[in-house]
């Protein structure tokens, strides 16, 4: 998990999308998060984490439902939500932490 620590301890907001390829809601969020990443460029990071390939991290963060979105900045969790969301809402949330 030290790699995860390196990912979250940065001065821009980092949005993590915990997903599974088998989850329909997660698939819907792929396009939304692509739009978010394009809109914000280098002002924020969007990182997708497959829960099936990262079971230890998913368990440590108590990921129970998919998709789960989490925003970190300077190593601190700032926001967390399970379920789908739209690009405008996510962009507004990330802008709060820029």
N, C-alpha and C positions, 0 to 999 in steps of 0.2 A: 504493500500500500504506500510505500514511499514515493512511487511514481505519481500516485493520486495526490499526495501532498504537494508535489512539485507543480501539478496542474492547477491546484486551487489557490496557491500562495502567490498570486499575481495582482497587479494593480488595475486590471480591467475585469469587469464582471465575466464570469464563466458560467454558461448555462449547460448543464448536463441533462441529457435525455436518456433515461434508463428504459430500454426497450427489449422486445423479443421479436424475432422474425415471424413467429407464429401468432402474434397478437395483432388483430385488425386495427385497433386504435393506434397502436404504435406505427403501423404502416401509414395511416392517415397523417400522422405527425411528421413523417419524413419530408414531405413537400413543404409543410408549414415552416419547419426549422431551416430548410434550405432558403426560403424567402427571408427569414430572420437573419441568417448569416449574410446573405447578399446585401440586405438593407443596412446592416451595421458595420460591415467590413471589418477593419482591425480595431474597432472601438469595443468589441466584445468577442468572446470565443463561444462557439457552440460545439460541444463534444458529445457524441453518441456512444453509449456504453451498452453492449449486449449483455443482459443479465445472465444468459446461459453460458457465456464465455468468461464472465467475471463474477462468479458465485460468491466468493469471499467478500468482495467489496459490496455487492448487493445485500448480503446478509448483514454486514457491518453497518450499513446505512438503513437497514430495516425497510428495504424496498418490498412492498407487499402487493401493489397493484401497478399495472402498466397502462400507458406510459407514466413514469414519474419524472417530473422536471424539477431541478434544483439549481439555484443560483448561488455561487460562491464569489467572494471578493476578499482579498488579503487573508485567505485561509478560513474565513468565517462563512457559515451558511447564512444567507440573507433571506431566502425565500424558497418555499417548497410546495409543490402541488402534484396530486395524482389525477390523471385524466387528461383529456384533450383540451387544447386552448387554441385561439387563433393568433395569427402572426402579429396583428396590431397590439393585442394585449401583451404578448411576450416582449415585443419591442419596447413598449412603454415601461414595463417592469425593468428591463435591462437598462434603459435610459436613466432610471432613478438611481442606479448605482454607478454611473459613469462619472 
